[in-house]
Amino acid sequence: MRTEYCILNGDIIKSEDARVSPFDRGFMYGDGVFDTIFAPKGVPFLFDEHITRLFDGMLKIGISMPHSKSTVYNMLTELVAKNALTGVDAYLRITVTRGKHSGKMYHPSFEPTLFVIAVALPESIISARENGISCVISEVPKCGTNPICGIKSLNFLWSILGMRQAIESNANECLFFNSDGYLAEGATSNVFIIKNGAISTPALDSGILPGVTRGYLIKLLRQGGMPVSERRIREEELLDADEVFITSAIRGVVAVNIIDDFQYRVKIVNKIKQLYFSSIV
């Protein structure tokens, strides 16, 4: 990942000059939120949905944002231009922490830290879109009733351990079930299954992050006459599915070829991919 310039607390500076206090609560406690936005041709896609989720997450954990949504958008477009990414497929990551530690476990957010990067889309993402991915099922369940699951916080240890398992298994993604035995989400994605032409995805109360791309695609499919059922999904349904795919901001829609030792065809997923990517051109 290479990004020559970044934004730190509203200022565009060289990335090599960026300095954050070692006493920042994001560093000390993971006390913050983030969001990642796909920027086709350098233009932030679904910005309103992403920034609303970011602001909602900040509100839930009591972090203030010193900038308006429109100001943040202008910052992003300026950073894209500064990094010569105008007209280039890229992604942006916005990170906000509570700021410097006050000595107390909790304190109101008076001076939050804002950090933004803009990066060209990696070749690995393009390859995943074209060729699909393999997945493993996590050895560790997620708690389906934990409200933190609905916040895109800096506490990403679940996903990190899941990706460790995936990498050690020569896979690309790790899929989690919740403590009730229902399918939740991927380490960095939402999950959909197709059986006999019917499309299903875990309901929000399964302990998942309300993915922006997930929500956008569900609306797109329903408008196109392809209904999506949001419900609880058992492991046997996942493994017995005809097709499986994941969604995320950066990857968009990606077919799943293999989960552990189970293989899946790719037919309807190709139509869904075409529908999704044609909608953002």
C-alpha positions as CSV (number, residue, x, y, z in Angstrom):
1,M,0.0,0.0,0.0
2,R,1.5,3.3,-1.1
3,T,-0.1,6.7,-0.4
4,E,2.1,9.8,-0.7
5,Y,-0.3,12.2,1.0
6,C,-2.8,11.7,3.8
7,I,-5.1,13.8,5.9
8,L,-4.4,14.3,9.6
9,N,-6.8,16.4,11.6
10,G,-8.1,18.2,8.5
11,D,-4.7,19.0,6.9
12,I,-3.2,17.3,3.8
13,I,0.4,16.3,4.6
14,K,3.0,13.9,3.4
15,S,2.3,10.5,4.8
16,E,5.9,10.2,6.0
17,D,5.3,13.3,8.1
18,A,2.1,12.1,9.8
19,R,2.5,11.8,13.6
20,V,-0.1,10.5,16.1
21,S,0.5,10.6,19.8
22,P,1.4,7.2,21.4
23,F,-1.2,8.2,24.0
24,D,-4.0,8.3,21.4
25,R,-6.9,6.2,22.5
26,G,-7.2,4.6,19.1
27,F,-3.7,3.2,19.7
28,M,-4.1,2.4,23.4
29,Y,-7.7,0.9,23.4
30,G,-8.9,0.7,19.8
31,D,-11.3,3.5,20.9
32,G,-12.5,4.8,17.5
33,V,-14.4,4.0,14.3
34,F,-13.5,3.8,10.6
35,D,-15.0,3.4,7.2
36,T,-13.7,2.4,3.9
37,I,-15.1,3.8,0.6
38,F,-14.6,2.6,-2.9
39,A,-13.7,5.4,-5.3
40,P,-14.2,4.4,-8.9
41,K,-12.3,6.8,-11.2
42,G,-11.4,8.6,-8.0
43,V,-15.0,9.5,-7.1
44,P,-16.3,8.3,-3.6
45,F,-19.1,5.8,-4.2
46,L,-22.1,5.7,-1.8
47,F,-20.5,8.5,0.2
48,D,-23.7,9.5,2.0
49,E,-24.3,5.9,3.2
50,H,-20.7,5.4,4.3
51,I,-20.4,8.8,6.1
52,T,-23.8,8.3,7.8
53,R,-22.6,4.9,9.1
54,L,-19.4,6.5,10.3
55,F,-21.2,9.4,12.1
56,D,-23.7,7.0,13.6
57,G,-20.9,4.8,15.0
58,M,-19.2,7.9,16.5
59,L,-22.5,9.0,18.1
60,K,-23.0,5.5,19.6
61,I,-19.6,5.5,21.3
62,G,-19.6,9.3,22.1
63,I,-17.0,10.7,19.7
64,S,-17.6,14.1,18.1
65,M,-16.7,15.0,14.6
66,P,-15.4,18.5,14.1
67,H,-16.3,18.6,10.4
68,S,-19.6,18.4,8.5
69,K,-20.3,15.7,6.0
70,S,-19.8,18.1,3.1
71,T,-16.5,19.2,4.5
72,V,-15.3,15.6,4.8
73,Y,-16.4,14.9,1.1
74,N,-14.3,17.9,0.0
75,M,-11.4,16.6,2.0
76,L,-11.6,13.3,0.2
77,T,-11.7,14.7,-3.3
78,E,-8.8,17.0,-2.5
79,L,-6.8,14.0,-1.2
80,V,-7.6,12.0,-4.3
81,A,-6.3,14.8,-6.5
82,K,-3.2,15.3,-4.3
83,N,-2.3,11.6,-4.7
84,A,-2.9,11.7,-8.5
85,L,-5.8,9.3,-8.3
86,T,-8.3,11.3,-10.3
87,G,-9.7,8.9,-12.9
88,V,-8.1,5.9,-11.1
89,D,-10.0,3.2,-9.3
90,A,-9.1,3.7,-5.6
91,Y,-10.3,3.4,-2.1
92,L,-10.4,5.8,0.9
93,R,-10.2,5.0,4.5
94,I,-11.5,7.4,7.2
95,T,-10.4,6.7,10.8
96,V,-11.6,8.7,13.8
97,T,-10.4,8.1,17.4
98,R,-11.4,9.7,20.7
99,G,-8.1,11.5,20.8
100,K,-5.4,11.6,23.5
101,H,-5.9,9.6,26.7
102,S,-6.9,11.7,29.7
103,G,-6.0,9.1,32.3
104,K,-9.6,7.9,32.6
105,M,-11.1,4.8,30.9
106,Y,-13.8,7.0,29.4
107,H,-14.0,10.7,28.8
108,P,-16.0,12.8,26.3
109,S,-14.4,13.4,22.9
110,F,-13.2,17.0,22.8
111,E,-10.3,16.7,20.3
112,P,-10.8,13.6,18.2
113,T,-8.1,12.4,15.8
114,L,-9.1,12.3,12.1
115,F,-6.9,10.3,9.7
116,V,-7.6,9.6,6.0
117,I,-5.8,7.8,3.3
118,A,-6.4,7.4,-0.4
119,V,-4.9,4.4,-2.2
120,A,-5.1,2.9,-5.7
121,L,-7.1,-0.3,-5.9
122,P,-4.7,-3.3,-5.5
123,E,-4.4,-5.9,-8.2
124,S,-5.5,-8.6,-5.7
125,I,-8.9,-7.0,-5.5
126,I,-9.3,-7.0,-9.3
127,S,-8.2,-10.7,-9.3
128,A,-10.8,-11.6,-6.7
129,R,-13.5,-9.9,-8.7
130,E,-12.6,-11.8,-11.8
131,N,-11.7,-15.2,-10.4
132,G,-13.6,-15.6,-7.1
133,I,-12.2,-16.6,-3.7
134,S,-12.0,-19.5,-1.3
135,C,-13.2,-19.3,2.3
136,V,-12.9,-21.1,5.6
137,I,-15.4,-21.3,8.5
138,S,-14.0,-19.6,11.6
139,E,-13.2,-21.7,14.6
140,V,-14.4,-18.9,16.9
141,P,-18.1,-17.8,16.9
142,K,-19.3,-14.2,17.1
143,C,-21.8,-13.1,19.7
144,G,-25.1,-12.4,17.8
145,T,-26.5,-10.1,20.5
146,N,-23.5,-7.9,21.0
147,P,-24.4,-4.3,19.8
148,I,-20.7,-3.6,19.1
149,C,-21.0,-5.9,16.1
150,G,-23.1,-3.2,14.4
151,I,-20.4,-0.6,14.8
152,K,-17.4,-0.5,12.4
153,S,-15.0,0.1,15.3
154,L,-11.2,-0.2,15.5
155,N,-11.6,-3.3,17.7
156,F,-11.1,-5.7,14.8
157,L,-9.4,-8.6,16.6
158,W,-12.2,-11.0,15.6
159,S,-11.6,-10.3,11.9
160,I,-7.8,-10.4,12.4
161,L,-7.9,-13.8,14.0
162,G,-10.3,-15.0,11.3
163,M,-8.0,-13.8,8.5
164,R,-5.1,-15.5,10.2
165,Q,-7.0,-18.8,10.0
166,A,-7.8,-18.1,6.4
167,I,-4.3,-17.3,5.4
168,E,-2.9,-20.4,7.2
169,S,-5.4,-22.4,5.3
170,N,-4.4,-20.8,1.9
171,A,-7.9,-19.2,1.7
172,N,-8.9,-15.6,1.0
173,E,-11.7,-15.0,3.6
174,C,-13.1,-16.4,6.9
175,L,-16.8,-16.8,7.5
176,F,-18.2,-16.4,11.0
177,F,-21.2,-18.0,12.7
178,N,-22.7,-16.5,15.8
179,S,-23.0,-18.2,19.2
180,D,-26.6,-19.3,18.3
181,G,-25.2,-21.3,15.3
182,Y,-26.4,-19.0,12.5
183,L,-24.3,-17.5,9.7
184,A,-23.1,-14.0,10.5
185,E,-20.5,-12.4,8.1
186,G,-17.0,-12.6,6.7
187,A,-14.0,-11.1,8.4
188,T,-14.2,-8.3,5.9
189,S,-17.5,-8.9,4.1
190,N,-21.2,-9.7,4.1
191,V,-22.3,-13.1,2.8
192,F,-25.1,-14.2,0.5
193,I,-26.3,-17.7,-0.5
194,I,-28.3,-18.8,-3.5
195,K,-30.4,-22.0,-3.5
196,N,-32.8,-23.0,-6.3
197,G,-32.5,-19.4,-7.5
198,A,-33.5,-17.9,-4.2
199,I,-31.1,-15.3,-2.7
200,S,-30.7,-15.1,1.1
201,T,-28.4,-13.2,3.4
202,P,-28.1,-13.1,7.2
203,A,-30.5,-10.7,9.0
204,L,-29.0,-7.7,10.8
205,D,-29.8,-9.4,14.2
206,S,-27.4,-12.2,13.3
207,G,-24.6,-10.1,14.7
208,I,-23.4,-8.5,11.5
209,L,-22.1,-5.1,10.4
210,P,-24.8,-3.4,8.3
211,G,-22.6,-3.3,5.2
212,V,-23.2,-0.4,2.9
213,T,-22.6,-2.5,-0.2
214,R,-24.9,-5.2,1.2
215,G,-27.7,-2.7,1.6
216,Y,-27.2,-1.2,-1.8
217,L,-27.1,-4.5,-3.5
218,I,-30.3,-5.8,-1.8
219,K,-32.1,-2.7,-3.1
220,L,-30.6,-3.1,-6.5
221,L,-31.6,-6.8,-6.8
222,R,-35.1,-6.1,-5.5
223,Q,-35.6,-3.3,-8.1
224,G,-34.4,-5.8,-10.8
225,G,-36.9,-8.4,-9.8
226,M,-34.6,-10.6,-7.8
227,P,-35.9,-10.7,-4.2
228,V,-33.5,-11.1,-1.3
229,S,-34.5,-12.8,1.9
230,E,-32.9,-11.4,5.1
231,R,-33.1,-14.2,7.6
232,R,-31.2,-16.6,9.9
233,I,-29.1,-19.1,8.0
234,R,-27.8,-22.4,9.4
235,E,-24.4,-23.9,8.6
236,E,-26.0,-26.8,6.6
237,E,-27.8,-24.2,4.4
238,L,-24.5,-22.5,3.6
239,L,-22.7,-25.7,2.8
240,D,-25.7,-27.0,0.7
241,A,-26.1,-23.8,-1.3
242,D,-25.8,-23.8,-5.0
243,E,-23.9,-20.5,-5.1
244,V,-22.3,-18.2,-2.5
245,F,-20.9,-14.7,-2.8
246,I,-19.6,-11.9,-0.6
247,T,-19.9,-8.1,-0.8
248,S,-17.7,-5.4,0.5
249,A,-17.0,-1.7,-0.3
250,I,-13.7,-2.3,-2.0
251,R,-14.4,-5.7,-3.6
252,G,-18.0,-5.1,-4.6
253,V,-19.5,-8.5,-5.4
254,V,-17.2,-11.5,-5.4
255,A,-18.1,-15.2,-6.1
256,V,-17.1,-17.8,-3.5
257,N,-15.7,-20.9,-5.2
258,I,-14.8,-23.0,-2.2
259,I,-15.7,-23.1,1.5
260,D,-13.5,-25.6,3.3
261,D,-14.0,-28.7,1.2
262,F,-17.3,-27.6,-0.5
263,Q,-17.3,-26.3,-4.0
264,Y,-19.8,-23.9,-5.5
265,R,-20.8,-23.1,-9.1
266,V,-20.9,-19.5,-10.4
267,K,-23.9,-18.8,-12.6
268,I,-26.4,-16.4,-11.1
269,V,-23.6,-14.7,-9.3
270,N,-22.2,-13.6,-12.6
271,K,-25.5,-11.9,-13.4
272,I,-25.5,-10.2,-10.0
273,K,-21.9,-9.0,-10.6
274,Q,-22.8,-7.5,-13.9
275,L,-25.8,-5.8,-12.4
276,Y,-23.8,-4.3,-9.6
277,F,-20.7,-3.1,-11.5
278,S,-22.8,-1.7,-14.3
279,S,-24.7,0.4,-11.8
280,I,-21.5,2.2,-10.7
281,V,-20.0,3.0,-14.1
